[in-house]
Amino acid sequence: MLVWKLDDKSYIWKVLLILVLGSNVLLYRSPLSPIFLPEEANWIVLGSILDLAIVSPLLLLVINRNKKGHVKRLILSIAGGIILARFLIPQEYFQPYKVLSYGGFAVEGLLLFLELALLLLFMRNLPAIIEEVRQSPESLLFSFPAAVAKKTGKHPIVKAAASDVLMFYYAFLSWRKKPSSEEGSFTLHKNTSVIAFQVMLLHAIVIETIGIHWWLHNHFAVLSLVPLILNICTVIFFAGDIQAIMLNPVKLSSSTLYLSLGLAKKMALPLDNIADITIDSKQLEKKTDSTTTIEFIAKDFEALHPHIILELKEPQRAALFFGIEKTYSRVAICLDNPAKFIEQLKIKIQTGPKHD
């Protein structure tokens, strides 16, 4: 379910986008289509193509105006809109404009070719990346994406591929690993129900997958593969996420604070970027803001509050799933042993960060 803040004007553009797409679906793919569509529907079809290839991409551009790469996203949205029109509008109506779909397929095909080339480059550099990871003192969760960026680049498709590799590694190849117990490691999941919660979700997804796939396969054999594949990927993600949570506690080194919560979010925070430490319970509630604060708080059946909030001198980048990056000016943390963590963190900051 989408949740839109009332003070966020972008919800207006989202509603307009839904209306544009919904009206075109209703026009061509509903029982009312014979009533709405006359025999000579060229002008109506042209209007729909403009809706999907011009109006919708512009609305998407406005909705995502704060993100980078406007020109690239606009071109891809236009091409995608033309392709959507090709499949949404019945063949007998779209025939005069069929040549437009070739341009859309050409743009998307070129993008696919470039992304495949980047993935091949990633695979070619994989041995060098693995060697880089072995020499790094950081955990795999942090060292692998850094090595990929160094050897292959920071393209979004490469970041997503690196996230997938980590997901499969933690899901299938990390079960013999033991959690780190070295000095400076602090867990944040043992006093919560996050692992039990994830296992419960795994069981629910598996049962749901069997039931839905069985029903869909009897009615729509091809369509049944879509939720099946999505649910299998979800199961793999949760299995990897459980392992990533257990194997990657918060780590406090001489110069950097390594924070992670499974595969979903992580941040390597330099200690010299910490401006203030808040541990007062009244102040903690006031300073928690989802837009500026990243939370490293394990899920539980009841709401948990942070034990500590770190105010940063400069906004710090955090890596989310699929390699998506976002900057935050505060860090909220809930730990199993907050007193010891706060004590050691203050000592590290007072003595001054040292290079690892």
C-alpha positions in Angstrom: 0.0 0.0 0.0 1.3 3.4 -0.9 1.4 6.0 1.9 1.5 9.6 0.8 2.0 12.5 3.2 -0.6 15.2 3.0 2.1 17.9 2.9 3.8 16.2 -0.1 2.5 17.9 -3.3 3.8 15.0 -5.4 0.7 12.9 -4.5 -1.3 15.2 -6.9 0.9 14.1 -9.8 0.7 10.5 -8.7 -3.1 10.7 -8.8 -3.0 12.3 -12.2 -0.7 9.5 -13.5 -3.0 6.8 -12.1 -6.0 8.6 -13.8 -4.1 8.8 -17.2 -3.1 5.1 -17.1 -6.4 3.9 -15.7 -8.5 5.7 -18.2 -6.6 4.2 -21.1 -6.9 0.7 -19.6 -10.6 1.2 -19.1 -10.9 2.5 -22.7 -9.3 -0.5 -24.4 -9.4 -3.4 -21.9 -12.8 -3.4 -20.2 -16.3 -4.6 -21.1 -17.1 -0.9 -21.8 -14.6 -0.7 -24.7 -17.2 -1.4 -27.5 -19.3 1.5 -26.2 -16.4 4.0 -26.0 -14.6 3.2 -29.2 -16.2 4.1 -32.5 -15.3 2.5 -35.8 -13.0 5.4 -36.8 -10.8 5.6 -33.7 -7.6 7.0 -35.1 -7.8 10.3 -33.2 -8.6 8.5 -30.0 -5.7 6.1 -30.5 -3.4 9.0 -31.2 -4.5 10.7 -28.0 -3.8 7.5 -26.1 -0.3 7.2 -27.6 0.4 10.8 -26.5 -0.9 10.0 -23.0 1.4 7.0 -22.7 4.4 8.3 -24.5 4.4 12.0 -23.6 2.1 12.8 -20.7 2.9 9.8 -18.5 6.7 10.2 -18.8 6.4 13.9 -18.0 4.3 13.1 -14.9 6.9 10.5 -13.9 9.6 13.1 -14.4 7.8 15.5 -12.1 7.2 12.8 -9.4 10.9 11.9 -9.4 12.2 15.4 -9.9 14.6 15.1 -7.0 16.4 12.1 -8.5 19.3 12.4 -11.0 19.4 11.3 -14.6 16.3 13.2 -15.8 17.1 13.0 -19.5 17.9 9.3 -19.5 14.7 8.4 -17.5 12.6 10.6 -19.8 13.9 8.8 -22.9 13.4 5.4 -21.4 9.9 6.3 -20.2 8.9 7.5 -23.6 10.1 4.3 -25.2 8.4 2.3 -22.5 5.2 4.3 -23.1 5.2 3.5 -26.8 5.8 -0.2 -26.0 2.9 -0.2 -23.5 0.7 1.4 -26.1 1.6 -1.4 -28.5 0.3 -4.0 -26.1 -2.5 -2.1 -24.5 -4.2 -0.9 -27.7 -5.8 -3.7 -29.8 -3.9 -4.6 -33.0 -6.7 -3.3 -35.4 -6.5 0.2 -33.8 -2.8 0.4 -33.4 -1.9 -0.8 -36.9 -1.5 2.7 -38.5 1.0 3.6 -35.8 2.9 0.3 -35.7 6.1 1.8 -36.9 6.3 3.9 -33.6 6.7 0.7 -31.6 9.9 -0.2 -33.5 11.5 2.9 -32.2 10.5 2.0 -28.6 11.8 -1.5 -29.0 15.0 -0.2 -30.4 15.7 2.1 -27.5 14.8 -0.5 -24.9 16.9 -3.1 -26.8 19.9 -0.7 -26.9 19.5 -0.2 -23.1 19.4 -4.0 -22.6 22.5 -4.5 -24.7 24.4 -1.9 -22.7 23.3 -3.4 -19.4 24.3 -6.9 -20.6 27.7 -5.5 -21.6 28.1 -4.1 -18.0 27.1 -7.4 -16.5 29.7 -9.2 -18.7 32.3 -6.7 -17.5 31.3 -7.4 -14.0 31.6 -11.2 -14.5 35.0 -10.8 -16.2 36.3 -8.8 -13.3 34.9 -11.2 -10.7 38.2 -13.0 -9.9 39.9 -9.6 -9.3 37.0 -8.5 -7.2 37.2 -11.6 -5.0 40.9 -11.1 -4.5 40.3 -7.5 -3.5 37.7 -8.7 -1.0 40.1 -11.2 0.5 42.6 -8.5 1.2 40.1 -6.1 2.7 39.8 -6.0 6.6 36.1 -5.1 6.2 33.3 -7.7 6.2 32.0 -9.0 2.9 28.9 -6.9 3.2 31.0 -3.8 2.9 34.1 -4.9 1.0 32.3 -6.6 -1.9 30.3 -3.6 -3.1 33.5 -1.4 -2.7 35.6 -3.8 -4.7 32.9 -4.0 -7.5 32.8 -0.2 -7.7 36.6 0.0 -7.9 36.9 -2.7 -10.6 33.7 -2.2 -12.6 32.2 1.2 -11.8 29.2 2.5 -10.0 26.5 2.0 -12.7 23.1 1.1 -11.1 22.9 -2.2 -13.0 26.3 -3.2 -11.6 25.2 -2.2 -8.1 22.1 -4.2 -8.4 24.1 -7.2 -9.6 26.5 -6.9 -6.7 23.5 -6.8 -4.3 22.1 -10.0 -5.9 25.5 -11.7 -5.5 25.5 -10.9 -1.8 21.9 -12.1 -1.5 22.7 -15.5 -3.0 26.0 -15.8 -1.0 24.3 -15.2 2.3 21.3 -17.4 1.3 23.3 -20.4 0.2 27.0 -20.2 1.0 27.2 -18.6 4.5 25.5 -21.2 6.7 28.8 -22.5 8.1 30.0 -19.1 9.0 29.9 -17.9 12.6 29.0 -14.5 13.8 31.9 -12.2 14.6 32.7 -12.0 18.4 35.8 -9.8 18.1 36.3 -6.7 20.2 34.2 -3.8 18.9 31.3 -5.9 17.7 27.8 -5.2 19.0 24.7 -7.2 18.0 21.3 -5.5 17.5 19.0 -8.5 16.9 19.3 -10.9 19.9 16.9 -9.1 22.1 14.3 -8.8 19.4 12.0 -11.1 17.4 13.4 -10.1 14.0 14.7 -13.6 13.2 11.5 -15.3 14.3 9.6 -12.7 12.3 11.6 -13.4 9.2 11.2 -17.2 9.6 7.5 -16.7 10.0 7.3 -14.7 6.8 9.3 -17.4 5.0 6.8 -20.0 6.0 3.9 -17.8 5.0 5.4 -17.1 1.6 6.1 -20.7 0.9 2.6 -21.8 1.8 1.1 -18.9 -0.2 3.3 -19.8 -3.2 2.1 -23.4 -3.3 -1.6 -22.4 -3.0 -1.5 -19.5 -5.6 0.7 -21.4 -8.0 -1.5 -24.5 -7.9 -4.7 -22.4 -8.5 -3.2 -20.2 -11.2 -1.5 -23.1 -13.0 -4.9 -24.8 -13.5 -6.3 -21.6 -15.1 -3.4 -19.6 -16.5 -0.3 -21.8 -16.8 2.0 -19.1 -18.2 0.8 -16.4 -15.8 1.4 -18.7 -12.8 5.1 -18.5 -13.4 5.2 -14.8 -12.6 4.2 -15.0 -8.9 6.2 -18.2 -8.6 9.4 -16.6 -9.7 8.8 -13.5 -7.6 8.1 -15.5 -4.5 11.1 -17.7 -5.0 13.3 -14.5 -5.1 11.5 -13.3 -2.0 12.3 -16.5 -0.1 16.0 -16.3 -1.2 16.1 -12.6 0.0 14.7 -13.4 3.4 17.0 -16.4 3.8 20.0 -14.2 2.9 18.7 -11.4 5.1 18.5 -13.6 8.1 22.1 -14.7 7.7 23.3 -11.2 6.9 21.8 -9.9 10.2 23.4 -12.6 12.3 26.8 -12.5 10.6 27.2 -8.7 10.5 26.9 -7.0 13.9 27.6 -3.4 14.3 31.4 -3.0 14.2 33.3 -0.1 15.8 36.9 0.2 14.5 39.5 2.9 15.3 38.2 5.2 12.5 34.9 3.9 11.2 31.6 2.7 12.6 30.2 -0.1 10.4 26.4 -0.3 10.6 24.1 -2.8 8.8 20.7 -4.3 9.2 20.8 -7.4 7.0 20.8 -6.8 3.2 18.3 -3.9 3.4 20.6 -1.1 4.6 24.2 -0.4 5.6 26.5 2.5 6.3 30.2 3.0 6.8 30.3 6.1 9.1 33.7 7.8 9.7 33.9 8.7 13.4 35.2 12.2 12.6 31.8 12.9 10.9 29.9 12.5 14.2 29.0 15.8 15.6 26.9 14.9 18.6 25.5 11.8 20.5 22.0 11.8 21.9 21.0 9.3 24.5 18.3 11.2 26.4 15.0 9.3 25.9 12.9 12.5 25.5 15.3 14.0 22.9 15.4 10.7 21.0 11.7 10.7 20.2 11.9 14.3 18.9 14.8 13.7 16.6 13.5 10.6 14.8 12.5 11.7 11.3 12.3 9.1 8.5 13.4 11.6 5.9 16.7 12.6 7.5 17.3 9.7 9.9 18.3 6.2 9.0 17.3 3.6 11.6 19.3 0.5 12.4 16.5 -1.0 14.6 15.7 -4.6 14.2 12.0 -5.4 13.7 10.0 -6.7 16.6 6.4 -7.5 17.3 6.2 -4.2 19.3 7.6 -0.8 18.4 11.2 -0.3 19.5 12.9 3.0 20.2 16.5 3.9 19.5 19.0 3.8 22.3 21.2 6.4 20.6 21.0 8.9 17.8 24.2 10.2 16.1 24.1 13.7 14.7 26.4 14.0 11.7 28.5 17.0 10.7 27.8 16.3 7.0 25.1 14.1 5.4 26.4 10.5 5.0 25.6 8.1 2.2 23.9 4.8 3.1 23.5 1.9 0.8 20.1 0.3 0.5 19.1 -2.8 -1.3 19.8 -3.1 -5.1 22.7 -0.6 -4.5 20.4 2.4 -4.1 22.1 5.2 -2.2 20.5 7.9 0.0 22.0 10.5 2.3 21.1 11.0 5.9 22.1 13.5 8.6 21.1 11.4 11.6 21.7 7.7 12.5 19.3 6.0 15.0 20.6 2.7 16.6 19.0 0.1 18.9 21.5 -2.4 20.3 21.5 -5.4 22.6 24.1 -3.8 24.8 23.8 0.0 24.3 25.7 1.0 27.5 28.9 -0.7 26.4 28.6 0.6 22.8 28.1 4.2 23.9 31.0 4.0 26.3 33.4 2.6 23.6 32.1 5.1 21.0 32.7 8.1 23.3 36.3 6.8 24.0 37.0 6.4 20.3 35.8 9.9 19.5 37.6 11.5 22.4 40.9 9.8 21.6 40.5 10.7 18.0 39.9 8.5 15.0 42.9 6.5 13.7 43.4 4.9 10.3 42.7 1.1 10.4 
